[in-house]
Structure formats: structure tokens, C-alpha cells
Amino acid sequence: MLDVKNLFSGYGGVDVLKDISLKVSQGEILAVIGPNGCGKTTLLKTLARLLPYRGSISIEGRDISSFSRKRLAQKVAFLTQSSGVYFPYSVFDTAALGRFPHSLSVLKGLSVEDEEIIRRVLLKLELWDIREKLINELSGGQLQRVFLARALIQDPDLILLDEPTNHLDLKNQLELLDYLSLWAKESNRTVIAVLHDLNLARSFAHTAALICRGLLVTLDTCDSVLSGDLLKECYGLDINAFMLESLEKWQRK
């Protein structure tokens, strides 16, 4: 599905990512983990072709540099960590923007198929009942779900998520990730998600890419990556010992 080779990318001519190579299969859920400032968000922005890069990024064997912006939007959706509210659209209208890459004309209205896709996603994310509410009146958690709905309504083959559980309480975090897992499984789509919570990464993803100082340290199954000593080296903390200690506190009566 996705093939990245010798990728260099950054800002202002300074490379943040250095010689990244990885492959992600169709239907795979990949968690991108690593300490703050290591290049996780930069990786997602580069995969979405929002940053200049050197190297190659191919989707289904075709380099993304050859895609028009609209065609790329049909293949890849990107949910950023903090999506701003620029216009007070309704929940429905904001989510409906996800259908734009599939529209033949800017002036063309929504088709029956478009409206059914929007309705189905809003129902799944428990947003249908507030579809007429303005997004500037929503809580942070509701707003995050609206932006996720817009990305899913885009109907991409690959969805890039930068901290998708941002602003959500624990229950809603788990429900959102469960829905994403089901979406990926049922439609055989690919998900790449930056996650800071390693417990969520372990329960949600099939594989994990550990990035440290702009380098891909390892790419393997979640169990392998999250059980290794490399975590301690990258985070400067014995993650496994910390998790076990926390678990003991929860188990005490």
C-alpha cells in the first residue's frame, strides 16, 4: 500500500527526518511512536505531501509526486493534531467537506450516495443528533470527532492521524479507536496514527514504528517494539518498569 524509501524532510532546509524507509501493507494499522520532537508529525505531513522531501513515497506503486492534489485527496486523508475552527459551519456541513475530492465540480451539490456516506459516519461517531449545531459551539472532544468524521467521509485508502484521541476522555478514546479498527478491517484500509499513549498504541495497532531524533529506530509488531530495550534508550525512561509499577497500584485493594 505504502512504500517509503530514503526519505529526508524538514523545515527551512533543515532535515528533521533522515533516511526513513518503511513499508505499510493494505489493511495494516501502524502506530508511530517516539519522544516529543523526534519527527512523528513531520512524517505524517510529508506523507500527505504537505512538506518538501527527498527520496520517494509511493502509494500502490505510484509516486505521490505524480498525483494531482485532488487525486491524492481521494487516496489519503490527514487528521491533524489541532484543526482550527475558521468558519462556524454546522457539523453536517463540516463533515460534508470530506466529499469534495470526489465531486466533479465545486458547484455541484451532494449526491444521494454522498449524503448516505455522511449520514452513516455521523451516526457511527454519535454526531447525527447534533448535525445542525455550529462547530464553534462544540466541546473539544466533539470537535475532534467531527474532524475525524470529515476524514472518514473522504473515503481514503490511507488515513493519517496525528494524535486522534486528543481532547477525548478515556471512554471516548477507546470507542474512537475501536471504530477506526473496525473501519480499517471492514474496508481493508490502512491507518497510520501518531500516538503518545503506548497502552493505546499496543491495543490499537498491528505494528509500531519507533522514531528517535529523526531516525527510524525499529519497525516491527507492537509487542516486539513495546517490549524491547530500545524504548528505554529513546525515551530515557524504563517504560516497562513504569507500566508494571502503575499496574500494581491499580491492583492494590
Backbone bond lengths (Angstrom), bond angles and torsions (degrees), N, CA, C in turn:
res aa  C-N    CA-C-N  psi(-1)  N-CA   C-N-CA  omega(-1)  CA-C   N-CA-C  phi
1 M - - - 1.464 - - 1.524 110.67 -
2 L 1.329 116.56 -51.38 1.467 121.64 -178.28 1.518 109.30 -130.28
3 D 1.327 115.74 130.46 1.462 121.28 -179.78 1.528 108.25 -131.60
4 V 1.311 116.28 114.77 1.463 122.76 -179.01 1.529 108.49 -113.34
5 K 1.332 116.35 128.31 1.460 120.36 -177.37 1.523 110.60 -130.56
6 N 1.328 115.24 126.32 1.474 123.05 172.08 1.525 112.19 48.76
7 L 1.340 114.97 52.17 1.459 121.47 -174.25 1.525 111.39 -85.66
8 F 1.331 115.22 127.57 1.460 123.09 172.25 1.530 106.87 -123.01
9 S 1.328 116.87 133.96 1.460 119.70 -179.52 1.525 109.44 -159.80
10 G 1.326 115.33 155.29 1.462 119.22 178.88 1.509 111.34 -179.74
11 Y 1.328 115.74 -148.76 1.455 121.43 -174.30 1.526 109.81 -134.29
12 G 1.338 115.60 138.01 1.457 119.95 176.85 1.515 114.19 58.60
13 G 1.316 115.91 33.01 1.459 119.58 178.37 1.519 114.66 80.96
14 V 1.337 117.67 2.17 1.466 121.77 178.85 1.536 108.15 -105.36
15 D 1.314 116.48 123.34 1.460 120.87 -178.52 1.524 111.50 -73.93
16 V 1.319 115.87 127.39 1.458 121.99 171.20 1.527 109.23 -95.74
17 L 1.334 115.40 -44.01 1.467 121.28 175.37 1.517 109.10 -95.55
18 K 1.320 115.67 137.63 1.471 120.07 -173.97 1.522 110.47 -131.70
19 D 1.318 114.62 108.87 1.460 122.46 171.98 1.531 112.59 57.50
20 I 1.334 115.16 50.12 1.470 120.89 179.24 1.532 109.75 -84.23
21 S 1.313 116.69 129.41 1.465 122.09 173.27 1.524 108.50 -132.70
22 L 1.319 115.95 130.52 1.471 119.92 178.42 1.517 110.00 -160.49
23 K 1.320 114.98 158.14 1.459 122.23 175.91 1.525 108.59 -127.98
24 V 1.333 115.33 140.09 1.458 121.08 177.97 1.526 107.36 -129.06
25 S 1.320 116.24 129.33 1.464 121.06 -176.71 1.522 111.77 -84.66
26 Q 1.315 115.62 160.40 1.460 121.31 174.68 1.526 109.31 -63.76
27 G 1.329 116.04 134.71 1.459 121.16 -178.95 1.519 114.35 83.91
28 E 1.318 117.42 -1.39 1.474 121.39 -177.82 1.530 110.79 -86.18
29 I 1.329 115.89 146.09 1.463 122.34 172.20 1.518 107.29 -112.54
30 L 1.319 115.68 116.14 1.462 122.31 -177.54 1.522 109.96 -111.24
31 A 1.321 117.04 125.74 1.466 122.04 173.64 1.519 108.65 -95.22
32 V 1.319 116.20 129.63 1.469 121.61 175.41 1.522 106.92 -101.49
33 I 1.324 116.31 117.83 1.465 121.04 -175.92 1.522 110.03 -124.98
34 G 1.317 115.12 165.27 1.457 121.08 179.17 1.517 110.00 150.32
35 P 1.329 117.86 163.95 1.467 121.20 -178.46 1.520 111.84 -67.11
36 N 1.339 115.99 163.99 1.461 121.10 178.55 1.527 111.00 -55.95
37 G 1.333 115.64 138.09 1.454 120.50 175.61 1.517 114.82 81.79
38 C 1.326 117.37 8.48 1.466 119.23 -175.95 1.522 112.68 -83.11
39 G 1.349 118.28 -16.48 1.460 120.49 178.47 1.517 114.92 118.13
40 K 1.317 117.39 12.72 1.474 120.10 -176.54 1.531 111.32 -63.88
41 T 1.327 116.83 -51.62 1.460 120.57 179.91 1.519 110.74 -65.46
42 T 1.307 117.06 -37.60 1.464 121.32 177.04 1.526 110.63 -58.79
43 L 1.324 116.86 -38.85 1.463 120.68 178.21 1.522 110.57 -61.73
44 L 1.338 117.52 -47.65 1.459 119.96 -179.46 1.528 111.41 -63.42
45 K 1.317 117.13 -42.86 1.466 120.30 179.34 1.522 111.19 -61.98
46 T 1.314 115.89 -36.75 1.467 119.67 179.96 1.520 110.57 -70.64
47 L 1.342 117.06 -40.76 1.466 120.47 178.33 1.527 111.18 -64.09
48 A 1.330 116.38 -28.33 1.464 121.35 177.89 1.532 111.55 -86.05
49 R 1.315 116.83 2.63 1.473 124.70 -179.46 1.526 112.10 61.04
50 L 1.328 114.61 40.06 1.461 120.53 176.49 1.520 111.82 -99.21
51 L 1.330 116.71 -7.78 1.459 122.02 178.62 1.528 108.76 -130.88
52 P 1.340 116.84 147.95 1.467 118.49 174.36 1.524 110.09 -68.24
53 Y 1.308 116.48 150.08 1.466 119.73 -177.40 1.522 110.54 -150.48
54 R 1.313 114.74 163.21 1.452 122.95 170.24 1.521 107.30 -118.36
55 G 1.318 116.74 150.05 1.444 121.08 -173.88 1.514 109.13 106.24
56 S 1.325 117.58 -160.28 1.462 119.72 -178.56 1.515 111.03 -135.58
57 I 1.338 115.01 144.51 1.464 123.50 174.38 1.524 106.46 -130.33
58 S 1.310 116.79 117.38 1.462 120.71 -177.81 1.520 110.22 -120.65
59 I 1.321 114.96 138.97 1.463 122.27 173.89 1.520 107.52 -116.92
60 E 1.322 115.75 120.32 1.464 121.75 -177.71 1.522 111.05 52.17
61 G 1.332 115.65 40.66 1.453 121.70 175.15 1.512 115.84 83.05
62 R 1.329 118.04 1.63 1.467 121.27 -178.81 1.522 110.08 -117.60
63 D 1.327 116.55 129.88 1.458 120.93 -178.61 1.522 109.91 -66.16
64 I 1.326 116.63 134.62 1.467 119.86 -175.24 1.528 112.08 -66.94
65 S 1.331 117.76 -17.96 1.470 119.63 178.27 1.527 111.53 -66.13
66 S 1.335 116.75 -18.34 1.466 120.69 -178.91 1.529 112.82 -89.99
67 F 1.333 116.89 -7.92 1.462 120.47 179.99 1.525 110.40 -82.54
68 S 1.325 117.09 141.91 1.460 119.43 166.68 1.521 107.36 -69.03
69 R 1.329 116.20 162.33 1.464 119.18 -179.25 1.532 110.53 -61.58
70 K 1.329 116.77 -39.35 1.464 120.11 -179.68 1.527 110.71 -68.26
71 R 1.325 117.32 -42.05 1.460 120.54 179.70 1.521 110.80 -65.13
72 L 1.338 116.97 -38.86 1.464 120.50 178.20 1.524 110.30 -64.20
73 A 1.341 116.35 -36.50 1.472 120.51 179.00 1.519 111.87 -68.05
74 Q 1.320 117.58 -22.27 1.461 120.32 174.64 1.525 111.34 -76.00
75 K 1.330 115.77 -21.93 1.461 120.72 -177.65 1.521 112.82 -99.22
76 V 1.345 116.97 -33.86 1.462 121.75 -171.70 1.521 110.79 -131.06
77 A 1.333 116.36 130.40 1.470 122.20 172.73 1.520 108.28 -116.70
78 F 1.326 116.08 145.41 1.463 121.09 -176.26 1.519 109.28 -131.22
79 L 1.322 115.58 118.12 1.462 121.59 174.47 1.517 108.14 -102.01
80 T 1.326 116.03 111.65 1.456 120.55 -177.14 1.523 110.97 -77.31
81 Q 1.324 115.50 167.56 1.460 121.19 -177.50 1.520 111.36 -68.88
82 S 1.311 117.71 -35.62 1.472 121.05 -179.05 1.516 108.97 -138.91
83 S 1.326 115.16 95.70 1.464 120.54 178.11 1.522 108.67 -88.13
84 G 1.318 116.85 122.66 1.453 120.48 -176.62 1.526 112.25 -78.56
85 V 1.311 115.99 159.99 1.465 122.35 176.05 1.526 107.02 -102.91
86 Y 1.324 116.39 105.10 1.459 120.36 -176.67 1.526 111.88 -98.63
87 F 1.333 116.66 -32.42 1.460 120.75 179.12 1.533 108.09 -132.10
88 P 1.323 117.05 138.66 1.473 120.26 -178.04 1.527 112.42 -78.87
89 Y 1.344 116.19 63.14 1.460 120.28 175.73 1.525 109.72 -73.87
90 S 1.319 115.19 164.25 1.456 119.51 173.21 1.518 109.57 -75.98
91 V 1.322 115.96 165.50 1.465 120.86 176.69 1.529 110.05 -57.63
92 F 1.324 116.50 -45.32 1.470 120.49 -178.95 1.523 111.23 -62.07
93 D 1.329 117.31 -47.82 1.461 120.40 -177.21 1.527 111.95 -65.97
94 T 1.338 116.65 -36.23 1.464 120.18 178.29 1.521 110.24 -65.67
95 A 1.327 116.19 -46.35 1.456 120.17 179.19 1.524 111.14 -64.11
96 A 1.343 116.21 -36.70 1.463 121.16 -177.41 1.531 112.65 -64.45
97 L 1.340 117.54 -20.74 1.463 120.45 177.85 1.529 111.48 -60.04
98 G 1.340 115.80 -21.89 1.456 119.35 177.99 1.523 113.11 -64.74
99 R 1.319 118.64 -17.60 1.471 121.66 179.83 1.523 112.58 -85.94
100 F 1.336 117.51 -7.59 1.467 120.18 -176.27 1.531 113.48 -56.49
101 P 1.349 120.13 -43.29 1.467 118.53 -179.12 1.528 114.12 -61.14
102 H 1.337 116.68 -18.53 1.465 120.58 -177.96 1.529 112.06 -99.36
103 S 1.335 116.91 -0.10 1.454 121.15 -178.49 1.523 109.97 -86.77
104 L 1.334 116.54 141.65 1.465 121.02 178.88 1.518 111.82 -76.98
105 S 1.329 115.99 -21.19 1.461 119.98 -177.18 1.517 109.92 -148.79
106 V 1.332 115.87 146.14 1.460 120.65 176.71 1.526 110.60 -61.53
107 L 1.317 116.25 -32.47 1.458 121.38 -175.80 1.524 112.90 -85.33
108 K 1.324 116.84 -11.86 1.462 119.50 -177.69 1.523 110.32 -74.26
109 G 1.334 115.30 136.70 1.455 119.99 179.13 1.516 112.03 -78.09
110 L 1.328 115.36 -179.59 1.457 121.07 -179.94 1.526 110.32 -72.09
111 S 1.324 115.57 139.30 1.459 120.38 175.19 1.527 109.23 -83.53
112 V 1.311 116.15 172.16 1.457 121.07 176.11 1.525 109.88 -61.23
113 E 1.338 115.96 -39.51 1.471 120.48 178.46 1.521 110.84 -64.44
114 D 1.342 117.01 -42.51 1.464 121.51 178.07 1.529 110.36 -57.66
115 E 1.311 116.08 -48.70 1.459 120.66 -176.48 1.527 111.68 -64.90
116 E 1.320 116.94 -33.81 1.456 119.84 178.21 1.527 110.98 -70.18
117 I 1.328 117.39 -39.61 1.470 121.30 177.04 1.527 110.11 -62.32
118 I 1.325 116.31 -44.94 1.471 121.35 179.72 1.522 110.39 -62.11
119 R 1.327 116.20 -47.14 1.459 120.68 -179.07 1.527 111.17 -59.85
120 R 1.327 116.68 -44.19 1.461 121.26 -176.83 1.534 111.18 -63.62
121 V 1.321 116.86 -44.23 1.464 120.21 -178.89 1.524 111.01 -69.04
122 L 1.329 117.89 -42.87 1.464 120.74 179.84 1.527 111.23 -63.39
123 L 1.313 116.90 -36.23 1.462 120.28 175.91 1.524 110.47 -64.49
124 K 1.327 117.20 -45.51 1.466 121.90 -178.41 1.524 111.85 -61.65
125 L 1.321 115.91 -36.95 1.464 120.39 -178.00 1.534 112.18 -93.83
126 E 1.336 115.99 11.91 1.469 122.43 176.69 1.529 111.88 57.32
127 L 1.328 115.02 44.45 1.460 121.28 179.22 1.526 112.80 -117.57
128 W 1.314 116.50 -6.22 1.459 119.71 -174.33 1.532 112.10 -62.54
129 D 1.323 116.26 -39.91 1.469 119.71 -176.60 1.528 112.54 -69.20
130 I 1.333 116.91 -18.22 1.472 119.57 179.06 1.531 110.63 -113.60
131 R 1.324 117.12 24.35 1.462 121.48 -173.55 1.528 113.40 -62.79
132 E 1.344 117.66 -24.55 1.463 120.42 -179.34 1.535 112.15 -92.24
133 K 1.312 116.75 -4.76 1.464 120.48 -178.85 1.527 110.15 -74.28
134 L 1.333 116.55 144.34 1.461 120.69 178.66 1.529 109.59 -75.58
135 I 1.330 116.17 141.41 1.467 119.02 -173.98 1.531 112.73 -69.90
136 N 1.338 117.92 -21.59 1.466 118.93 177.69 1.529 112.01 -76.68
137 E 1.340 116.54 -1.28 1.467 121.32 176.91 1.534 111.39 -103.86
138 L 1.328 117.74 2.63 1.459 121.62 -174.58 1.523 111.87 -89.90
139 S 1.326 115.42 158.96 1.460 120.60 171.40 1.531 108.15 -74.90
140 G 1.327 116.09 166.68 1.464 120.38 179.54 1.517 112.06 -59.31
141 G 1.329 116.27 -40.14 1.457 120.22 179.95 1.520 112.53 -66.70
142 Q 1.329 116.76 -42.23 1.461 120.52 178.07 1.524 110.83 -63.96
143 L 1.333 115.37 -41.83 1.460 120.01 -179.61 1.527 111.11 -62.54
144 Q 1.327 116.56 -40.51 1.459 120.23 178.59 1.526 110.73 -62.11
145 R 1.327 116.77 -38.61 1.465 120.12 178.86 1.529 111.17 -68.54
146 V 1.325 117.17 -33.86 1.471 120.17 177.28 1.525 110.21 -64.59
147 F 1.336 116.52 -44.05 1.463 119.32 -179.65 1.529 111.26 -68.28
148 L 1.342 116.76 -33.28 1.462 119.48 174.60 1.530 109.44 -66.32
149 A 1.324 116.78 -41.86 1.465 120.92 177.81 1.521 110.31 -58.03
150 R 1.319 117.06 -43.80 1.468 120.60 179.15 1.530 111.25 -59.61
151 A 1.352 116.02 -41.05 1.459 119.80 178.99 1.524 111.57 -65.83
152 L 1.326 117.48 -41.10 1.460 121.08 -179.67 1.524 111.29 -70.78
153 I 1.323 116.82 -36.05 1.465 121.87 178.49 1.527 110.32 -66.97
154 Q 1.304 116.92 -23.37 1.467 122.16 174.54 1.527 111.01 -63.12
155 D 1.349 116.24 -19.23 1.463 123.70 176.21 1.532 112.14 56.74
156 P 1.339 117.46 52.27 1.466 120.49 -177.29 1.530 111.47 -83.27
157 D 1.315 115.77 165.14 1.459 120.69 171.38 1.530 110.50 -84.03
158 L 1.329 115.86 -26.91 1.459 122.53 -179.23 1.518 108.45 -132.52
159 I 1.332 116.57 128.78 1.458 120.10 176.77 1.525 109.04 -118.28
160 L 1.321 115.41 130.91 1.461 123.40 -179.99 1.523 107.87 -106.90
161 L 1.324 116.40 125.83 1.463 121.25 -174.67 1.525 110.00 -125.48
162 D 1.314 115.86 121.81 1.463 120.77 178.05 1.528 108.25 -103.54
163 E 1.326 115.84 102.01 1.456 121.90 -177.13 1.539 111.37 53.29
164 P 1.339 117.78 62.75 1.468 120.57 -175.54 1.526 114.21 -64.68
165 T 1.346 117.78 -18.77 1.462 120.06 -178.52 1.528 112.39 -93.92
166 N 1.328 115.85 10.82 1.453 121.23 177.67 1.529 110.60 -54.58
167 H 1.326 116.92 134.85 1.475 124.55 176.83 1.526 113.85 72.19
168 L 1.332 118.81 3.80 1.456 120.65 -178.38 1.520 111.00 -100.82
169 D 1.343 116.34 142.81 1.458 119.02 173.46 1.528 108.58 -74.58
170 L 1.342 116.25 172.58 1.462 120.64 -171.69 1.524 112.11 -58.79
171 K 1.327 116.92 -43.85 1.466 120.47 -179.07 1.521 111.13 -60.41
172 N 1.324 116.14 -45.59 1.456 120.25 -178.96 1.528 111.95 -71.66
173 Q 1.334 117.02 -30.75 1.462 119.67 174.13 1.521 110.90 -59.59
174 L 1.337 115.33 -49.16 1.456 120.32 -177.93 1.524 111.34 -65.53
175 E 1.328 116.77 -41.42 1.460 119.96 179.67 1.524 111.39 -64.75
176 L 1.337 116.43 -40.77 1.458 120.05 -179.93 1.525 111.09 -64.95
177 L 1.333 117.24 -44.11 1.457 120.64 -179.88 1.526 111.11 -68.52
178 D 1.326 116.97 -35.03 1.467 120.23 175.38 1.529 110.20 -62.05
179 Y 1.321 116.04 -41.73 1.461 119.48 179.81 1.531 110.76 -66.29
180 L 1.324 116.64 -41.12 1.460 120.11 177.66 1.527 111.35 -62.72
181 S 1.327 116.26 -40.65 1.469 120.60 177.71 1.526 110.60 -61.49
182 L 1.323 116.00 -43.95 1.454 120.65 179.87 1.523 110.58 -65.57
183 W 1.333 116.67 -41.90 1.468 122.00 178.49 1.516 110.52 -59.48
184 A 1.326 117.36 -45.70 1.463 121.56 -179.54 1.522 111.35 -65.45
185 K 1.334 116.27 -41.45 1.462 120.82 -177.33 1.520 111.69 -69.91
186 E 1.319 116.97 -47.72 1.464 120.75 -175.76 1.527 112.65 -66.77
187 S 1.326 116.54 -35.68 1.465 119.93 -175.78 1.523 112.90 -105.79
188 N 1.350 116.62 2.33 1.467 122.15 -180.00 1.530 110.72 55.55
189 R 1.333 115.67 44.36 1.466 121.57 178.90 1.533 109.60 -100.11
190 T 1.311 115.06 165.87 1.462 121.46 -175.97 1.529 110.05 -108.98
191 V 1.321 115.82 139.70 1.462 121.53 179.55 1.529 109.14 -127.38
192 I 1.324 115.91 131.56 1.470 121.91 171.51 1.519 106.74 -122.72
193 A 1.322 116.78 118.38 1.462 120.64 -173.40 1.522 111.22 -128.62
194 V 1.317 116.01 129.39 1.463 121.51 169.93 1.522 107.24 -79.83
195 L 1.324 116.39 123.59 1.465 121.39 -179.23 1.521 109.66 -133.59
196 H 1.338 115.41 129.50 1.464 119.50 175.51 1.521 111.33 -86.92
197 D 1.324 116.71 -30.77 1.462 120.95 -179.26 1.530 108.66 -80.37
198 L 1.325 116.54 108.94 1.467 120.70 -175.60 1.519 112.08 -70.25
199 N 1.325 117.67 -26.96 1.465 119.99 174.46 1.527 110.78 -64.35
200 L 1.340 116.41 -43.58 1.456 120.30 177.51 1.525 110.64 -65.29
201 A 1.321 116.46 -39.91 1.461 120.24 178.83 1.521 110.69 -60.12
202 R 1.309 116.28 -43.37 1.471 120.93 -177.18 1.528 111.38 -66.94
203 S 1.322 117.17 -37.16 1.458 120.04 -177.59 1.524 112.49 -82.52
204 F 1.327 117.36 -20.99 1.460 121.66 -172.56 1.527 113.54 -99.56
205 A 1.322 116.80 -42.65 1.464 120.16 -168.67 1.524 113.19 -97.18
206 H 1.339 114.62 156.10 1.463 120.76 173.39 1.528 110.58 -82.65
207 T 1.329 115.17 -42.85 1.458 121.36 -177.07 1.522 109.83 -129.95
208 A 1.323 116.43 164.17 1.461 121.46 179.69 1.525 109.74 -136.44
209 A 1.323 115.10 139.02 1.460 122.02 173.94 1.516 107.35 -110.75
210 L 1.306 116.66 118.29 1.461 122.14 179.55 1.526 108.96 -97.16
211 I 1.333 115.60 119.37 1.459 121.80 -179.19 1.522 109.07 -112.32
212 C 1.300 115.88 136.69 1.466 121.12 178.92 1.519 108.63 -143.28
213 R 1.335 116.02 123.83 1.465 122.62 179.89 1.531 111.99 52.49
214 G 1.338 115.64 40.15 1.452 120.65 175.61 1.508 115.80 81.67
215 L 1.323 116.85 1.73 1.462 121.11 -178.85 1.522 110.24 -111.83
216 L 1.319 116.41 144.36 1.454 120.72 173.66 1.521 108.11 -81.01
217 V 1.330 115.45 108.80 1.458 120.80 -175.96 1.526 110.46 -77.65
218 T 1.343 116.25 -44.73 1.458 120.44 179.48 1.515 110.06 -160.01
219 L 1.311 115.91 151.39 1.462 123.55 174.62 1.519 107.17 -136.60
220 D 1.344 116.09 113.51 1.461 119.67 -174.13 1.529 107.97 -159.62
221 T 1.323 116.26 -172.41 1.463 119.61 175.24 1.526 108.99 -61.00
222 C 1.336 115.41 153.62 1.468 119.40 179.47 1.524 111.31 -57.63
223 D 1.318 116.84 -44.50 1.461 120.07 -178.61 1.515 111.44 -59.21
224 S 1.325 116.50 -41.03 1.460 120.49 -179.11 1.530 111.49 -68.19
225 V 1.331 116.11 -48.16 1.473 120.31 -177.09 1.522 111.09 -66.04
226 L 1.344 116.55 -42.26 1.462 120.07 -173.85 1.523 113.00 -83.66
227 S 1.311 117.19 -2.94 1.465 120.15 177.48 1.524 112.08 -106.62
228 G 1.314 117.19 -6.12 1.462 120.43 -173.36 1.518 114.32 -87.15
229 D 1.323 114.75 168.48 1.467 121.41 179.08 1.525 112.20 -74.60
230 L 1.340 116.69 -14.36 1.459 119.45 -178.36 1.525 111.78 -63.21
231 L 1.330 116.37 -29.85 1.465 119.57 177.70 1.522 111.04 -59.54
232 K 1.326 115.93 -45.01 1.462 120.74 -179.01 1.521 110.80 -61.73
233 E 1.326 116.61 -40.13 1.463 120.68 -179.47 1.526 111.21 -66.79
234 C 1.327 116.71 -39.62 1.465 120.27 -176.55 1.528 112.80 -77.51
235 Y 1.324 116.51 -40.98 1.459 120.52 -175.95 1.526 113.25 -90.72
236 G 1.330 116.58 -14.26 1.459 119.54 -176.10 1.505 111.98 67.06
237 L 1.340 116.25 29.48 1.455 122.26 -177.12 1.517 108.45 -153.98
238 D 1.329 116.18 140.99 1.457 120.16 176.53 1.529 108.07 -79.34
239 I 1.339 115.88 90.89 1.461 122.02 -174.32 1.526 111.39 -61.13
240 N 1.342 116.60 -44.26 1.465 119.98 -177.63 1.524 111.67 -61.44
241 A 1.329 116.36 -43.46 1.463 120.26 179.49 1.527 110.76 -64.75
242 F 1.332 115.92 -39.56 1.467 120.23 179.18 1.525 110.68 -63.70
243 M 1.357 116.43 -43.60 1.468 120.78 -179.84 1.529 110.97 -63.24
244 L 1.331 116.64 -43.39 1.458 120.59 -179.50 1.526 111.32 -65.10
245 E 1.316 115.70 -39.90 1.469 119.87 178.12 1.521 110.89 -63.96
246 S 1.342 115.96 -40.62 1.465 120.22 178.08 1.524 110.75 -64.73
247 L 1.335 116.09 -40.19 1.456 120.32 179.60 1.525 111.14 -62.95
248 E 1.320 116.25 -39.96 1.475 120.37 179.22 1.521 110.93 -61.45
249 K 1.318 115.69 -38.09 1.489 119.95 179.31 1.527 110.30 -65.07
250 W 1.326 116.89 -38.32 1.465 120.07 179.56 1.524 111.21 -69.81
251 Q 1.337 115.98 -30.05 1.467 119.89 -175.82 1.523 112.55 -83.54
252 R 1.318 117.64 -15.15 1.462 120.05 179.42 1.519 110.46 -68.16
253 K 1.309 114.76 140.36 1.463 119.88 -179.73 1.524 110.04 -96.29
